[in-house]
């Protein structure tokens, strides 16, 4: 009697390994992207601090990012994964899909309300 595996058994094992690898890789990429969103959370925190300081000095929040002493690009650049906007009540970070730091990601956004400190945006990323 010969010992070993049949071709059918090997094909089944290869298919199972392929399915597991696909699931593992997609979860890995999601975790990597979640890690990249840490940049957005950090910069939005700096924008919130600058907005609170601006409000103490001027009486209201700044309506433009350029009025704040924060290094946050308003458009996608090769130094950041996100572009940023500072509204009068909410700061927004939008993931760059082109023109930003590589690798590019899928489009999603993260928001931070200045007065309440509540995070929002696309589910799963903030």
N, C-alpha and C positions, 0 to 999 in steps of 0.2 A: 504494500500500500504506500502510495506517495504522500509525503507530507508537504504542506504549503497551502497557499490561498488560491482560490479560483479567480478568474478574471472578473466575474460578477461581484465577488466580495471586495476586491480592490476598487472597482468602480464605485460601489456604494460608499466605501470609506472616503474616497476622494471627493464625492459629492457632499458628504457630511462635513468634511473639513472645509470645503469651499463655502458652504452656507455659514459655518461658524466664523470663518475669516471675514466674510462680508459683514456680518453683524458686528463683529469686533472692530473692524475698521471704521464703520459708520459711527459707532459710539466713541471711538478714539478721536475722530475728527470733530465731533460735537464738543468733547471736553477741551480740545485744543482751542476751538473757537471761543468757548466760555472763558478760557484763560486769557485770550486776547481781549475780551471785553473788560478785563481788569483795568486796561489802559483807559477806557471810557469812564469807568467808575471813578478812577483816580482824578482824571481831568475835570469831570463834572463836579467832584467834591471841591476842587480848587476854584472852579467857577462859582460855586455856591458861596464859598468863603469870601471871594472877591465881591460878589453881589451883596452879601450882608454888610461888608465894610462900606461899599458904595452907598447902600441904603442909609447907613448911620451918618455918612457925611452929606449926602445929597437929599435925603428924604424919600427916595423911591429907587427901585431897581433900575439898573442900566438897561437900555433897550437894544444895545448892540454889543457884540463881543469885543469890538475895538476899543470900547470905553473902559475895559477891564485890564489890569496888569497880569494877564494869564497867557501862557504860551499854549494856545490851542488853535489849530488851523481851521479857518472857516471853509476851506475847500480841501479836497483830498491831496495829500502830499506824500512823498516817499519816506517821510519820517514818522507817520502815524497810520494806524489802521482805520481811524475814524475821522470824520469832519464834524465840527462842533458849531452850535448856534446857541446864543444866549438871548432868550426872550425876556419879556418883562416879568414873568413869573416862573417859567420852566426852562431849564437848560436841556438841550438835546444833542446826543451823539449819534451819528448815522454811519453805519459800516460802509466803507468804500468798496465799490464793485469795480472801479477802474481808476487808475491814476494814484492810488494809495500805495502804502507799503505792501510788498508782496509777501505771502500770497494774498490775492484778492478773496473776498468772501461773499456770501450771499447777503442780500440787502436786509437789514434789520436796524432797529433803533433802540436807544436806551434814553430815558428821560429822568430828570430829577427836579422835583418841585422845591424851590428855594425856601419858602416859608415853612412848609410842613416836613421837608426832608424825605418825602415819599418817592420811592423809585418806581418807574414804570417802563413801558415799552413793549417790545416783542417778547412774548412769553418764552421763558427758558434761558434768557441771556442776561438778565439784570440781577 
